[in-house]
């Protein structure tokens, strides 16, 4: 059981990194150094950006749930 949650945590962690890196920079910080500070001519966010936000939130919640489950399982094992 612990092994399954550990593997899921690794997968969700890698997926979170990928999803966060796919987000468009909002200006300020390090994203401006790599060209993220350029303004687009379209106002508002597109459907793809909103879906990416939703997917990122869901994966983040699953990542958090895996951490909590692993903590509980490891506490019960000891």
C-alpha positions in Angstrom: 0.0 0.0 0.0 2.8 2.4 0.9 4.6 1.5 -2.3 1.6 2.3 -4.4 1.1 5.7 -2.8 4.8 6.4 -3.2 4.7 5.6 -6.9 1.6 7.8 -7.2 3.3 10.6 -5.4 6.3 10.5 -7.8 4.0 10.5 -10.8 1.9 13.4 -9.5 5.0 15.3 -8.6 6.4 15.0 -12.1 3.0 15.9 -13.6 2.8 18.9 -11.3 6.2 20.2 -12.5 5.2 19.7 -16.1 1.8 21.5 -15.6 3.3 24.4 -13.7 6.0 24.9 -16.4 3.3 24.9 -19.1 1.6 27.9 -17.5 2.1 31.3 -19.2 4.0 33.8 -17.2 2.0 36.7 -15.7 4.9 39.1 -15.6 7.5 39.8 -12.9 10.0 37.4 -11.5 12.1 35.0 -13.5 9.5 34.4 -16.3 10.4 37.9 -17.7 14.0 36.7 -18.2 12.9 34.0 -20.6 10.4 36.1 -22.7 7.4 35.5 -20.5 6.8 39.2 -20.0 5.6 39.8 -23.5 1.9 40.9 -23.6 -0.5 39.1 -25.9 -2.9 41.1 -28.0 -5.9 39.0 -26.8 -7.4 40.1 -23.5 -8.5 37.5 -21.0 -7.5 33.9 -20.8 -8.3 31.3 -23.4 -10.2 28.0 -22.9 -6.9 26.1 -23.0 -5.4 28.2 -20.2 -8.5 27.8 -18.0 -8.5 24.0 -18.6 -4.8 23.9 -17.7 -5.6 25.8 -14.5 -8.3 23.3 -13.6 -6.1 20.3 -14.4 -3.3 21.8 -12.3 -5.6 22.3 -9.3 -6.9 18.7 -9.5 -3.4 17.2 -9.8 -2.3 19.4 -6.9 -5.2 18.1 -4.7 -4.4 14.5 -5.6 -0.7 15.2 -4.8 -1.7 16.6 -1.4 -4.0 13.6 -0.8 -1.1 11.2 -1.5 1.1 13.0 1.0 -1.5 12.8 3.7 -2.3 9.2 3.0 1.5 8.3 3.1 1.8 10.1 6.4 -1.1 8.3 7.9 0.1 4.9 6.6 3.6 5.4 7.9 2.4 6.5 11.3 0.2 3.4 11.5 3.2 1.1 10.5 5.4 2.3 13.3 
